[in-house]
Amino acid sequence: MRPTDPRDYNTPDGQIMDARHVDNLARAVLTLTREVAVLTDRVMVLETLLEEQGVVTSEAIDTYQPDAAFQKRADAAIAAVSGGVVAALQGADRD
């Protein structure tokens, strides 16, 4: 028995769902994308605060006010995640 290649799950054989569910799938993926974007932003805030202060609290993360350079990096990271998902929904690979 050969070991299962985890990449096999990325391209399953056969149809997973029919056309009636495409809009729901798109909504679900976009909802997940939004959540990933929020998590990405929070991780970037954590990294910055850890670097600047050495100690981080939840309150510090919630009240963090980014400077222009940080916001530019955050916007680029979020655009990359969102762009990749949209590209996948359109059937294009984006690496």
Secondary structure by P-SEA (a helix, b strand, c coil): ccccccccccccccccccccaaaaaaaaaaaaaaaaaaaaaaaaaaaaaaaacccccaaaaaaccccaaaaaaaaaaaaaaaaaaaaaaaccccc
